[in-house]
Amino acid sequence: MSVTIRPAAPADAGLILSFVRDLAEYEKLLHAVEATQAHVEAALFCEHPKAFCDIAEIDGEAVGFALRFYNFSTFVGRHGIYLEDLFVRPAARGSGAGKALLANLARRCVAENLGRLEWAVLDWNAPSIAFYDSLGAAAMDEWIVRRMTGEALKRLADA
């Protein structure tokens, strides 16, 4: 069994959306998915994309993905990568696909002299937390994520 990582191609838009939906179902958030295949195509495969995706394959079969974008740390003074989504199909967990996706991002950070690789994980997701801990990822427990959407976002925009 051989894990390979490759950049996503436009023909992968439907596959990426299926991974997003599978991840959302695992996270009990399928009801929150608004993305369509057209959204994925427009965001990832436009002339100047702001988000990027890698696909993990085992013996040529797609088993997972990592979707990322660049962020910036004023404290570090350099860009970093924010990992928006990482998902490996249940049947492929333990195969090394998740680690290969993260290692690929770590190599990108090192090659591009980026300061950080960051992501969020749901507090109840013990298997993922244990996996990330085993790789040396540090929990940022003192930080609380804040989000603004919908009407609150519109109200602030109108202020």
Residue, then its C-alpha position, 0 to 999 in steps of 0.5 A: m500500500s503506497v500513499t501519494i499526495r498530488p495537487a488537486a486538478p479541476a476534474d477533482a471538484g466533485l471529489i473535493l465536494s464529496f470529501v467536504r460533505d463526508l467531513a461535515e457528516y463526521e463532524k455532525l455539521l452536514h446541515a451547514v454545508e452550502a458549498t456546491q461543485a461550482h463553488v469548489e471549481a470557482a474557488l480552487f481553479c480560478e486564475h488567481p486562487k486563494a485556496f489550494c487542495d491536495i489529494a491523498e491516494i492509495d494505489g491510485e484511489a483517492v482517500g483523503f484531502a487537505l484544503r489550505f490557504y495562506n495566512f499571515s502572522t504579524f508576530v512572526g513577520r511571515h506568512g503561514i498555512y492555515l489548514e481549513d480541512l483535513f479528511v481521510r475516509p474511514a477505511a483508509r485511516g491508519s494507512g498513513a494518508g493523514k500524516a502524508l498530507l500533513a507532512n506535505l504541508a510541513r515540507r511546503c512551509v519549510a520550502e517557502n520559509l513560512g512561519r506556521l502550519e495551523w488548524a482547528v479541531l473540534d474539542w470532542n474529536a479525541p482520535s484526531i486530537a491524539f493523532y495531532d498530538s502524536l505528531g507534535a502539534a501544540a494545543m492553543d488552549e488560551w485562544i478562543v476562535r470567534r466567527m461572524t456570519g449572516e446578519a451579524l456580519k451584515r450589521l457590522a458592514d453597515a455600521 
